Amino acid sequence: MSSENGQQRAGGSDASPPEQLALLRDAVRKAKAPRAKPRTWRGASLAKQLPVARVVVDKGVLHLDRYFDYAVPEELDAVARPGVRVRVRFGAGGRTVREGRREGGGLIDGFLVERVAESDYAGPLAALAQVVSPEPVLSPELLGLARAVADRYAGSLADVLQLAVPPRHARAEAAEGGTPPAPPAAPEPGSWRRYGRGADFLRSLASGGVPRAVWTALPGPQWAQEIARAVQATLASGRGALVVVPAGRAVTRVDTALRELIGEGHHAVLTADAGQERRYREWLAVRRGAVRAVVGTRAAMFAPVRNLGLVVVWDDGDASHSDDHAPFPHVREVLELRATRERCGFLLGSWTCTVEAAQLVESGWAAPLVADREQVRAAAPLVRTVGDGDLARDEAARAARLPTLAWEVAREGLRHGPVLVQVPRRGYVPRMACAQCRAPARCRHCAGPLAGQEAGELRCGWCGREESAWHCPECGGFRLRAQIVGARRTAEELGRAFPAVPVRTSGREQVLDTVPGTPALVVSTPGAEPVAEGGYAAALLLDGWAMLGRPDLRAGEDALRRWIGASALVRPQSVGGTVVIVAEPTLRPVQALVRWDPVGHAVRELAERAELGFPPVSRMAAVSGPAEAVADFLAGAHLPPAAEVLGPVPLPVTEAGRPRRVGGPPPGERWERALVRVPPGSGAALATALKTAQATRTARAGGDAVRIRIDPPDIG
């Protein structure tokens, strides 16, 4: 074989070499060509035009919250467009520079923001390592919104983009996008006529207007159909719409209402539990313009809807609307930013009314959209109360923890349909209240909740001051008592009281979506109430003090929201719908439920918070972490002159194996929290000061980090 090969080589050019030698020569020939190596692009020529790419890298630390310049190789010139996902080398420093190009460092993901002719950086640039996909997923509008959200919440742009842009899925990206369907016809007002200016609101949307409204929905299941009509009116004007609801069950109801009203193909559903491929496919359909309306949960607030004409948020008081990841944005605030930046309509709807919603109306930013009292009385159930005096005289209540009135209403309701029983969620931390009138005991300095200590003294849970001479401002009493915690055996006791009736439960372990309209007892925790076919015949709201006694500024507002949320599922009073609430009838939230006046309750709460200087009238930030870290952070932060620091106070220690509260310390660690509040108009200055101090701290080597949360939902 060797001789034969030698003869062939000596025989001239007509002899054909073996296949393996041909492959080797071809490889050598290609190696000699001036070609860049993958990911380093050493020796590669740069793009002729706009050879510098500005990239936001996927690093959430605040001292790196800026753009970084990279060189654009000529081979990536066509695909390195603004908005695409890229991979770059990061962290090499200036140690390794070859042929005028920086090399080394680890590969990291990022987004290409823009192409420029020259870099502001005077040193050598590293080259883009890779364009992950030519799909431009970061539009200028989405980039601007993410930047505004990061600045408002003292966070980094990279963290917001992680919330705004879903992870890539190649198969979903390869699918071709369709064309958007023709706009539907403008809808009839339908049930919107029940509200004073409801028909005008729809007409404004259909004609291309940008109305802003705070909508207090009437009880009943029509709210989903009413949102669908608002979306249809917006689509009829040739614009897009975005609807954000707190949970997947609400998404299903709005999705069903839209399909029934305008058919398939007009909207996309974006939820976290849809799976990566489906979620990214739906998101791309929205970005490419194939779909002009979106319904989804919290992550959908950043959906890239084209020509946005309306944003809708339902039940903004639900805790699910506040993101659990840094920088902890709230859906309501993000959609307010979108409505202002993109000049689109805004609709904030709920059966109740939050203090923030009342402030939007009082400031004139949005108009109220409410029904008159006759419509409210026609749609709401009858609400009856059981107070402390009734419980003290009620032998049945002492024996079975079910008052006689509640037992009679439940028995009568079971003759006509299901009865809902709302039981407070277990695990609230007891605080102190007046033994005579049960008004929560609060600090005279900052109005924070007072808690009993092991030594017997009272101490504020916000500012940490000791209270030695407390007296009740409501009734003048001096005696204190611990608040009620939660009912443990409610479902079991109801089963004994009504042995022939089926008992269904809905809660953390299993949340029911709907229940039949046949007689049954449905025991549910707040927020997990299923919808009954035809509505509930009655509802029992037990142990109201378990929610009113929460050590939080929003305790009364949140209790009323949960009570109204359950009562709105009950049939109207005209057909026998009745609600019994076990709570002191003289308290403001209970009276608001009896009168079905959530707006009046929110307006009064807003006035009190303005007097005390609490959110949303003022801006507040929570700074938490190890004691020394919090003290060092506050000492180094250049806070606005009008800033007031409350605390710090210790946070409850999270036991190993127990669920961790949002914003709480890691299991076993002892943290403290300080509250920083500023007057109206200083919120941006506070966020900037905290962000600068945090960036300075993270840039230093060593030291414990602190957690910053602007406008925390729970400051109790």
Disulfide bonds with the S-S distance in Angstrom:
none
